[in-house]
Amino acid sequence: MRIHKEGHRIILNSILILLTLAVILYATVGFSTVSHIVVFFLFLIAILIVRFFREPERKSINDNSIISAPADGTIVIIKNVFEPEYLKKECIQVSIFMSVFNVHVNWTPIKGAVSYYKYHPGKYLVAMHPKSSEKNERTTIVVKKDGSETEILFRQIAGLIARRIVCYAKVGEEYNQADQIGFIKFGSRIDLFLPLGTEVLVKKGEKVTGCHTAIARLAE
């Protein structure tokens, strides 16, 4: 299992802290049943932290008429909305909720160049909250489809637990479908904003896999 670069420092620091706690516990309480149980739970915490930063190998759908899933998780929203920040028009919003048990790498849903990027500081409402896409810390990324004027906007949104969004997008840079574009630490949400007329291929409540699941098919 590969570990994502965003986790190297956190994992090292966490293991050092947990080992220190274990040593202090054994030094003060001794090798008792209680101390063994506590150390066992510290060990489980270490495993969960390492697992959170796993980096699976994924391959692209390799079809630029398809919007691929930019993250692992569960579809929680499919609805028509007005996107006010950049597109300024009615769109289809598709939102993916990532629990702490999901892979938290974020991938580009379509091949193209980044035409817009902005980081927004904000609150840390629960990611399922309807206002989280407007109030929470977030990044907005727009990719113009290769060979087209179609633009796909997507947002990384921090949640109640997630307190660190990492985004690699830079305006003008070209990305292939399924290139890594960021990482959200400890649970959150990705919102996609698609043109009206796009055929949505997933349903609310469906589990999706980043890069592998076809979220939608763009109109001709």
C-alpha atoms as one frame of an Amber mdcrd trajectory, in Angstrom:
protein
   0.000   0.000   0.000   1.393   3.347  -1.038   1.176   6.290   1.338   0.305
   9.698  -0.102   2.927  12.414   0.282   0.437  14.569   2.210   0.451  12.008
   4.992   4.177  11.499   5.550   4.661  14.163   8.219   1.297  13.602   9.911
   1.888   9.846  10.139   5.397  10.274  11.544   4.284  12.840  14.129   1.230
  10.791  15.090   3.237   7.602  15.600   5.803   9.463  17.719   3.031  10.920
  19.899   1.271   7.556  20.257   4.542   5.774  21.118   5.314   8.451  23.701
   1.870   7.979  25.265   2.386   4.215  25.368   5.785   4.573  27.050   4.413
   7.037  29.623   1.468   4.738  30.311   3.641   1.672  30.909   6.070   3.722
  33.008   3.325   5.050  35.289   0.724   2.263  35.368   2.922  -0.720  34.585
   2.200  -3.730  32.398  -1.390  -4.159  33.550  -4.461  -5.334  31.668  -5.754
  -1.754  31.497  -2.504  -0.408  30.040  -2.438  -3.238  27.455  -5.983  -2.381
  26.387  -5.181   1.348  26.085  -2.022   0.623  24.073  -4.032  -1.672  21.803
  -6.418   1.197  21.060  -3.466   3.535  20.428  -2.199   0.954  17.932  -5.604
   0.923  16.196  -5.534   4.724  15.956  -2.100   4.530  14.305  -3.406   2.007
  11.763  -6.422   4.212  10.952  -4.199   7.266  10.424  -1.898   5.332   8.085
  -4.884   3.879   6.232  -6.434   7.321   5.772  -3.460   8.459   3.683  -3.399
   5.435   1.392  -2.815   6.217  -2.272  -4.385   3.647  -4.609  -3.267   3.298
  -8.197  -6.097   4.404 -10.480  -6.461   4.490 -14.263  -8.540   6.948 -16.253
 -11.755   6.065 -18.068  -9.986   7.825 -20.957 -13.158   9.235 -22.504 -13.480
  13.021 -22.536 -17.222  12.873 -23.101 -17.447  11.289 -19.645 -17.119  13.111
 -16.321 -15.285  10.680 -14.065 -15.594  10.690 -10.273 -13.087  13.144  -8.761
 -13.207  11.319  -5.409 -14.288   8.161  -3.629 -17.486   8.438  -1.613 -21.278
   8.530  -1.726 -23.515  10.617  -3.985 -25.513  12.871  -1.636 -26.867  15.583
  -3.964 -28.133  15.630  -7.553 -30.090  18.768  -8.379 -30.307  21.816 -10.619
 -28.839  24.958  -9.044 -27.588  28.398 -10.001 -23.773  28.585  -9.738 -22.988
  32.209  -8.737 -19.219  32.326  -8.378 -17.852  31.716 -11.872 -20.249  30.017
 -14.287 -23.143  32.317 -13.252 -25.818  30.095 -14.764 -28.056  27.122 -14.029
 -26.117  23.864 -13.697 -26.540  20.307 -12.511 -24.891  19.869  -9.126 -23.583
  16.415  -8.221 -22.008  16.112  -4.763 -19.826  13.330  -3.367 -19.478  12.932
   0.399 -16.204  11.411   1.623 -16.226   9.754   5.038 -13.055   9.287   7.069
 -12.921   5.721   5.714 -12.723   6.772   2.050  -9.581   7.448   0.030  -9.116
  11.221   0.143  -7.092  11.853  -2.988  -8.906  14.123  -5.480  -8.613  13.651
  -9.234  -9.423  15.768 -12.301 -12.799  14.649 -13.730 -11.997  15.608 -17.332
  -9.014  16.398 -19.547  -8.386  20.098 -20.046  -6.740  23.294 -18.813  -7.507
  25.045 -15.530  -9.256  28.319 -16.410 -10.068  29.419 -12.855  -8.931  28.671
  -9.321  -9.783  30.324  -6.017  -9.344  29.433  -2.362 -12.100  30.547   0.039
 -11.496  30.594   3.803 -14.603  29.728   5.781 -16.375  27.753   8.470 -16.344
  24.027   9.215 -19.993  23.008   9.097 -20.806  19.330   8.678 -20.098  18.563
   5.004 -23.657  17.242   4.531 -25.053  20.663   5.561 -26.828  22.423   2.624
 -24.848  25.628   3.237 -21.422  23.968   3.481 -20.661  24.642  -0.202 -21.178
  28.381   0.432 -19.982  28.828   4.026 -17.171  26.311   4.554 -13.506  26.540
   3.700 -13.282  25.462   0.067 -11.472  25.713  -3.234 -13.143  26.309  -6.589
 -11.498  24.814  -9.675 -12.698  25.167 -13.274 -11.347  22.973 -16.074 -12.064
  23.840 -19.698 -12.598  20.614 -21.616  -9.831  19.826 -24.096 -10.849  20.986
 -27.577 -14.075  22.594 -26.384 -15.481  25.680 -24.686 -17.269  23.526 -22.102
 -16.154  24.266 -18.551 -16.590  21.962 -15.567 -16.498  23.542 -12.120 -15.793
  21.485  -9.019 -15.179  22.356  -5.379 -13.216  20.764  -2.576 -15.182  21.507
   0.600 -13.884  21.110   4.142 -16.168  19.550   6.734 -16.510  19.338  10.491
 -13.437  17.101  10.833 -11.559  18.128   7.692  -9.376  21.132   8.480  -6.891
  21.071   5.644  -7.563  21.282   1.914  -4.629  20.738  -0.426  -5.026  21.761
  -4.071  -2.392  21.493  -6.804  -4.378  23.325  -9.518  -2.772  26.280 -11.250
  -4.492  28.460 -13.844  -3.260  27.655 -17.340  -1.919  24.213 -16.506  -3.198
  21.219 -18.457  -4.408  18.065 -16.727  -5.347  14.660 -18.044  -8.491  12.953
 -16.852  -7.721  11.272 -13.487  -4.595  13.315 -12.746  -4.250  14.056  -9.043
  -5.361  17.602  -8.291  -5.571  17.651  -4.508  -6.218  16.020  -1.161  -8.663
  16.750   1.671  -7.579  15.625   5.117 -10.081  13.776   7.325 -13.466  13.701
   5.607 -15.350  16.171   3.415 -17.170  16.738   0.124 -16.633  17.399  -3.589
 -19.265  19.328  -5.585 -19.402  19.068  -9.386 -21.290  21.634 -11.491 -22.200
  20.308 -14.934 -23.897  21.948 -17.947 -27.660  21.531 -18.288 -28.362  18.710
 -20.716 -25.599  16.546 -19.270 -26.727  12.952 -18.742 -26.174  12.040 -15.098
 -25.204   8.362 -14.803 -25.310   7.958 -11.017 -28.062   8.026  -8.407 -28.326
   9.585  -4.968 -26.947   7.176  -2.367 -24.687   5.390  -4.854 -21.089   4.601
  -3.864 -18.548   5.872  -6.393 -14.850   5.240  -6.981 -12.537   8.052  -8.024
 -11.377   7.835 -11.673 -13.333   4.608 -12.273 -16.981   5.658 -11.883 -18.638
   7.548 -14.745 -20.575  10.374 -13.079 -22.090  11.880 -16.217 -21.936  12.027
 -20.006 -21.681  15.447 -21.641 -24.139  16.329 -24.382 -22.820  16.245 -27.934
